[in-house]
Every structure is written in structure tokens, then in C-alpha cells.
């Protein structure tokens, strides 16, 4: 047993049964989520995977049973009975729902006794959106930066100049990124700022992350070495 933290923790954020399905059916979303879990486990064979879902509707019991039966998930949290998640998700406020889901998930890591025990051995926390698949050339060592956030290199904003003037002129891809556990409290405070900005100015979580992540803690990568399904169109994007 290592005395130093030597594990990665994957937070796999999901919305299996949202109100607005987009171009992808619930059954296909579930299949793609299973593919994502398989891909993550191939690249992180000995690390922790925490599946956390913010659906606004009930997830079929047989799906939850399948997730349990996989034996590859170390923790599962379903938040569709949470009043905050329910209200935001039902209203179609996707960015706010994801932000609140992350705050509640991180708070659970800090407060739940079983999850606290797990955290003793965690050296890096990854956030993956469900239905993301890693490429063969993905190397987790690119993310091993103590005391840092790691994001894909910032992208110029598509917001109007007026909106950029009061928010930000770039965005961060939030499909996949990572942070040092030493930044959990900083990130929770950052997420609260992100929520307030999204709520006030109507921008998305990707712009809000760029606006509020403290750049002194930031490392940016040219590529994330992954691809994912875009819910609205069903298209696959590579990052």
C-alpha cells in the first residue's frame, strides 16, 4: 500500500434521461454511456470511477442495475430526487444543472465518510462528460500537475461583442478536464461564481469556466485525445 496518493478519480457526469433528449434517444444515450465507461476503465484500470447523474426524469431500474452489475464503477450517485437538480434540469437549464451537479458531487467527496476514505489515495480528479471516449494516444501523465487545473487550450468565444465585454472573450471545453485535489475548495467557489454568471448573463458553463478559473493555477493542453457525442445534433466531436 502506497503512503502517497497514487490514484486518479474520474467524475463521470451524466444526464441519462433529461427533459430535452436532443437528437439522441434515451436508449442510445445509455449505450454510449456504457461505451464511455468501458473506454475509461481501459485507460484507468486501477483508478476510481464515480458515476454521478443529474437526470430530471427517473432512470429505468434495469439501467441502474446494469451499471451496478458492471462491477467497474466505484460509486454511483443519482440526483433526480434532488430538488435543485430537478428544478434546473426540468427547466432545460443545462449549464446550471451541470454546475450544481458538480458542486453536490464534490461536496459529497468532502463530507461522505466512505468517499472521504477513497479521497485519501487520490492524486488527481478528472471530470468527464458521459458519452466521451478516450483515444489510444491519451496519456494521463499530461495531467499530472500538482496544484493545477488542466484544460484544453482556450478557444475564442462565439458570443456577441457586447456579451463578451461583460463576460469573457474565450471559453474552455468542459467535456474533459482535471484538477488537483488541493483545489477542491477553490473549484467549489469557482463553480458558485460560474453559476451566478450563467444565471445573470445567459452564457454557458464553458464561457463561465474561462471567466472564473484562476489562471495562476492553469495548465492548457493542445489536445485532450478524446471524442464525444453532441447531444443536440448527435454528431461526434474530437478534442
C-alpha positions in Angstrom: 0.0 0.0 0.0 1.4 3.4 -1.1 1.7 6.1 1.6 1.4 8.8 -1.0 -1.8 9.4 -3.1 -1.4 7.3 -6.3 -5.0 7.0 -7.7 -6.9 9.0 -10.2 -10.6 9.7 -9.5 -12.9 10.0 -12.6 -16.1 12.0 -12.1 -18.3 10.8 -14.9 -21.1 13.3 -15.1 -24.3 12.2 -16.8 -27.9 13.0 -17.7 -29.3 9.8 -19.0 -33.0 10.9 -19.1 -33.2 14.7 -19.4 -36.4 16.5 -20.5 -34.8 17.5 -23.8 -33.2 14.5 -25.4 -31.9 16.3 -28.5 -31.1 14.1 -31.4 -30.1 11.0 -29.3 -32.7 8.6 -27.9 -32.5 7.6 -24.2 -31.6 4.0 -25.2 -28.7 5.3 -27.4 -27.6 7.6 -24.6 -27.4 4.7 -22.2 -25.4 2.6 -24.8 -23.0 5.4 -25.4 -22.6 5.8 -21.6 -21.6 2.2 -21.3 -19.1 2.6 -24.1 -17.7 5.6 -22.2 -17.3 3.6 -19.0 -15.6 0.8 -20.9 -13.2 3.3 -22.5 -12.4 4.9 -19.2 -11.7 1.6 -17.5 -9.3 0.6 -20.3 -7.2 3.7 -19.7 -7.7 3.9 -15.9 -7.7 0.2 -14.9 -6.8 0.7 -11.2 -8.4 4.0 -10.6 -11.7 5.2 -9.2 -14.8 6.0 -11.3 -17.6 7.9 -9.7 -20.8 8.0 -11.9 -23.0 11.0 -11.0 -26.2 11.6 -12.9 -28.4 14.7 -12.9 -31.4 13.5 -14.9 -34.7 15.3 -14.5 -36.6 12.1 -15.0 -36.5 8.7 -13.5 -33.8 6.4 -14.8 -35.1 2.9 -15.6 -34.3 0.5 -12.8 -32.9 -2.0 -15.3 -30.3 0.5 -16.4 -29.2 1.3 -12.8 -29.0 -2.5 -12.2 -26.8 -2.8 -15.3 -24.5 -0.1 -14.0 -24.2 -1.9 -10.7 -23.6 -5.2 -12.4 -20.7 -3.8 -14.4 -18.5 -4.0 -11.3 -16.3 -1.3 -12.8 -17.9 1.7 -11.1 -16.6 2.5 -7.6 -19.5 4.9 -6.7 -22.9 5.8 -8.2 -25.0 8.9 -7.3 -28.4 9.6 -8.9 -29.7 13.1 -8.2 -33.1 13.1 -9.9 -34.8 13.3 -6.5 -32.7 16.4 -5.5 -34.9 19.5 -5.6 -32.2 21.8 -7.0 -31.2 19.4 -9.8 -34.8 18.6 -10.6 -35.9 22.2 -10.9 -32.9 23.3 -13.1 -32.9 20.2 -15.3 -36.7 20.2 -15.8 -36.4 23.8 -16.9 -33.8 22.9 -19.5 -31.1 24.9 -17.9 -28.3 22.6 -18.9 -25.3 24.6 -17.8 -26.7 25.5 -14.4 -27.7 21.8 -13.9 -24.2 20.6 -14.6 -22.6 23.2 -12.3 -24.9 22.3 -9.4 -24.3 18.6 -10.1 -20.6 19.2 -9.8 -20.9 21.2 -6.6 -23.1 18.5 -5.0 -20.7 15.7 -6.1 -17.6 17.5 -4.8 -19.4 18.2 -1.5 -20.2 14.5 -1.2 -16.5 13.8 -1.7 -15.7 16.1 1.2 -18.5 15.0 3.5 -19.5 11.4 2.9 -17.4 9.1 5.2 -16.9 6.3 2.6 -15.9 8.8 -0.2 -13.6 10.6 2.2 -11.7 7.3 2.8 -11.4 7.0 -1.0 -10.0 10.5 -1.3 -7.0 9.7 0.9 -5.4 7.9 -2.0 -6.5 10.3 -4.8 -3.8 12.4 -6.6 -5.8 13.7 -9.5 -9.5 14.4 -10.2 -10.9 14.2 -13.7 -14.2 15.4 -14.9 -15.6 13.5 -17.9 -19.0 14.1 -19.5 -20.7 10.8 -20.2 -20.5 9.5 -23.7 -16.9 10.6 -24.0 -14.4 8.0 -25.4 -10.6 8.3 -25.0 -8.3 7.8 -27.9 -5.4 5.3 -27.8 -2.8 8.1 -27.5 -4.4 9.6 -24.4 -1.7 9.8 -21.6 -2.8 10.7 -18.1 0.7 11.9 -17.3 -0.1 15.1 -19.3 -2.4 15.9 -16.4 0.0 15.3 -13.5 0.5 18.9 -12.4 0.3 19.4 -8.6 -1.8 22.3 -7.6 -3.1 22.9 -11.1 -6.2 22.7 -13.3 -5.6 21.2 -16.7 -7.9 22.2 -19.6 -7.8 22.1 -23.4 -6.3 25.3 -24.7 -8.8 28.1 -24.6 -11.0 28.7 -27.7 -12.1 32.2 -28.9 -15.7 33.0 -28.0 -18.6 33.0 -30.4 -20.6 35.4 -28.2 -21.6 38.8 -29.4 -19.0 41.6 -28.8 -21.5 43.2 -26.3 -21.8 39.9 -24.3 -18.0 39.3 -24.4 -17.5 42.8 -23.0 -19.4 41.9 -19.8 -18.3 38.3 -19.5 -15.3 36.8 -21.4 -13.8 36.5 -24.9 -12.8 32.8 -24.7 -14.2 29.5 -23.5 -12.9 26.2 -22.1 -14.1 22.8 -23.3 -15.7 21.2 -20.2 -16.2 17.8 -21.7 -13.0 16.7 -20.1 -10.6 18.4 -17.7 -8.7 17.7 -14.5 -7.7 19.3 -11.2 -5.5 18.6 -8.3 -7.4 17.6 -5.1 -5.8 20.5 -3.3 -8.0 22.7 -5.5 -11.4 21.2 -4.5 -12.4 24.2 -2.3 -11.1 26.7 -4.8 -13.1 24.9 -7.5 -16.3 24.8 -5.4 -16.0 28.6 -5.0 -15.3 29.0 -8.7 -18.4 26.9 -9.6 -20.6 29.2 -7.5 -19.2 32.2 -9.5 -19.8 30.3 -12.7 -23.4 29.6 -11.7 -24.0 33.3 -10.9 -22.6 34.4 -14.2 -24.5 31.8 -16.2 -27.7 32.8 -14.4 -27.1 36.6 -14.8 -25.8 36.8 -18.3 -27.2 33.7 -20.0 -23.8 32.3 -21.1 -22.9 28.7 -20.9 -20.7 26.9 -18.4 -17.8 26.7 -20.9 -17.5 30.5 -21.1 -18.1 30.9 -17.3 -15.3 28.5 -16.6 -12.9 30.5 -18.7 -14.0 33.7 -16.9 -13.6 32.4 -13.4 -10.8 29.8 -13.3 -7.9 31.4 -11.6 -5.3 31.5 -14.4 -2.4 31.2 -11.9 -3.5 27.6 -11.3 -3.9 26.8 -15.0 -2.2 24.4 -17.5 -3.5 24.3 -21.0 -3.1 21.3 -23.4 -3.2 21.4 -27.2 -5.3 18.2 -27.3 -7.4 16.2 -24.9 -7.2 13.0 -27.0 -10.9 12.2 -26.8 -14.1 12.4 -28.7 -17.7 12.8 -27.6 -21.3 12.9 -28.7 -23.0 16.3 -29.0 -26.5 15.9 -27.6 -28.3 18.4 -29.7 -27.1 17.0 -33.1 -25.9 13.5 -32.3 -22.6 14.4 -34.1 -19.2 13.3 -32.8 -16.6 15.9 -32.0 -12.9 15.3 -31.4 -11.0 17.3 -28.9 
